[in-house]
Amino acid sequence: MASHSPTVGFDLDMTLIDSRPGIKAAFLALSDLTGTSVDADLVISRLGPPLEHELAHWFPADRVDAVADLYRDIYPRYAIGPALPMPGARDAVEAVRRAGGRAVVVTAKHEPNAVLHLEHLGIEPDAVVGSLWAEAKAEALRAHGATVYVGDHTGDVRGARTAGALSIAVPTGPCDAEELRSAGADVILDDLTAFPGWLASRTEQASPTGRASRTGQGSQASPAPLA
């Protein structure tokens, strides 16, 4: 794909969608079904890692897999409806398309549930890949030829760097800007509302007829090619 038509990867939870209300409801239901006390407010304060990582805080190791299956089964009933798009999420995905590129969601979430979220909120990526976390996200990013990955967690930064993609970080989840910068993020944007402007300026840099880069929101390291 031409350098001015990038493939951009996006994380899901707390990057494209605010899934906290639904995840809280799903964990409260899970607690009732299993008879195990779970602090759902604590759970939603540290979204990002795979479900099994979180369940290991509340259930013995020999129950985690079965409880994860139960959670994923009840998830659509409790978690899809309450979720909200993050500010700028739809336009960020559409901006990639306007640039002639492809948008790919790469998430640790169970893929069928990720698809349900996106369909419910009217966010339309070109592909969705689930059940990948941190460095493992590089598998999907490389497979789809993504040269940029946008996420809210230090694990997303590690995934981008492992894939050799530009890491765009938004401090809209559990990790603040300093954590993301220390993890190696190339660009920090306040939120996704700043992404279309950043992409437009970077696309201009990549274009043979492009003008000089415009200064946008957020902070970034030295420019790197989109593809």
N, C-alpha and C positions, 0 to 999 in steps of 0.2 A: 504494500500500500504506500502511496506517496506520502512524503513527510508532512504535507499539509492536510492529510486525512488520517488522523491518529486513531488507534484503538485505545480506549481509556477504560480501565477497570475501576469499579466502585465497590467499596464495602457496603453492607446493608444496615445493620443495627447501629443507630446513633450517627450514621453517615448519611444515608438516604432516608431512613425512617426512624421515628421515635417510637420504639416498640415497648417502652417501659410500662405503660398502663396495662397492655395486654399480657406481657410477661409476668407482671405482678399478679394479675388475675389468674393466670395459668398456674403459677407456683402456689397460690393460696388454695386452688382447687386440688392440686397435687398433694398438698399437705393434708387436706381433708381426706382424700382417697387413701393415702398411705398411713395416716395416723402419726405422721412425723412432723414435728414443729420445724418450720422453715421461716427464716426472717426474709420475707419477700422484698422489703425495702433495701436490705443489704444486697440481695441478689441483683436488683436493678441498678445498684450504684456501681457495679463492676462488670457490665456487659462487655462481651468481646470474645473471650476464650470459649472453647466448645462446651456444650451442655454438660458433658460428663465431668469436666473439671469442676463445675459449680456443684453438681450433685454429690461429688466426693466430699464436700464440706458437711453434708447433711445425712448421708446414707453410708452404710458399710460397703466396702469394696465389692462384696459378692452380690449386692443388690443394685449397683449403679446401672448396669446395662438394662435390666428389666424395668427399672424406674424411668430410665431415659426413653425406652419404647413407650411406656405409658404416657409420659409427658408429651412426646411427639404426637401421640394419638389424640390427646385432648386439646392440644394446642390450637387447632383451627377453631374450636368451639369458643375458646376464651380470649385468644390473643389477636386474631386478625382484625376484628371490628374496631377495637379501641386504638389501634396504631394510627399515627399521624405522619404525614410527610415532613421531613426536616425542611427548614426554610431554604428555598432555592433548589430543592432536590429535582423536581420535574424539569426545571429550566436547565439544570446542569447536564442532565442526560440529553435533553433536546439540543443543547449547545454542541455536544459532540456530533450529533447528526447534522446540524447546520454546517459544521466544519467538514462534512463529508466523511466522517469517521464512524466507528462502531463503539457502542457502550456495552460493557460486560460486567455483570454483578458477580463478584467472587466473595463468598461469605462462609463463615463457620456454621451457619444455620442449616438445618435439614432442608435440602433443596426443594421438595414439594411445598413446604411451609413458606420458604422464601418467595416462591412463585406466587403463592396465594396473597402474600402481602403486596407484592408489586401490582398484581392484577387489581386488587381491591382499591389501591391508591392511584391507579392510572399511571403508573410509572412504567415505561416500556423500553427496557434494554434490549439489545440484540441477542443476548445469551445470559443464562444464569447458571452458575456452578456453585454447589453447596458442599458442606462438610469439609472445608479446608480452612486451616488456621495457621497464622503466622507464616513461617518459611514455606509451609506446604502450599500456600496460595500461589507461590511461584509456578507450580505445575500448570495451573489454569492460565495464569498470565502469559506464560511462554507459549502455551498451546494456542492461545487466541492472538498472539502477537501484540500484546498490550505493551505500550511504551510508557504509560503513566498509570499509577494506581492511587486512588483517593481513599483515605480511611481516617478513622478517628482514634485508633489505638496504636500503641508501640508495636504490637504484633503485625499491624498492617504495614508499618514502616519496614519491619524486617522482611515481610513478604515481598514488598516492592524491591528492596535492595537485593534480595536473593534472585529475583527475576531480572535484575539489571534494568528495572523500570524507574522512572522518576517518581519519587514519593511525594505526594501532595497530602498534607495533614490538616485536619480541621479539629480544633479542640472542643468539639461538641459532645463528646462522650466522657469516659472516665479519666482520660489523660489530658493534662493541661499542655499549653503550648511549649513550656520549657521541657517537659518530659518528651514530647514528640520531637523537639529539636535535638535533644540529647541523644535520642534513639537514632538520629540520622536523617530525619525528614529534610527533603530538599527545599520544600516550599511550605509555609504555614499560612493558611487563609483563615479568617475569622469564622467563616461558615461557607456553605455552598453558594450563597448569593454572590460571592466574589469569584466563583469559578468561571462563569462564561466570559467575564472580562479578562481574566488571566489567560484562558484558552485562546481568546481572540488575539491578544497581544503576542502570545507564543506562536500562534499560527502565522501571524504576519512576519515574525522573525524567520520562520522556516520557508516562507514563500520567496521565490526568486524576485518577485516584484514588491515584496513587503517593505513597509516603512520601518523606521526605527521603533524599538519597543516602547510601549506606553507603560508608565508606572501604575500598578494596580494596588488593590488592597492586599494586606498581608505582608509577609517578608519571605524572601527566597534567596537561595544560593545562586552561584553563577549559572547562566542559562545552559541548558542541555537540549539536544535535539529531541523533537517529538517522535521521531522514528529513525 
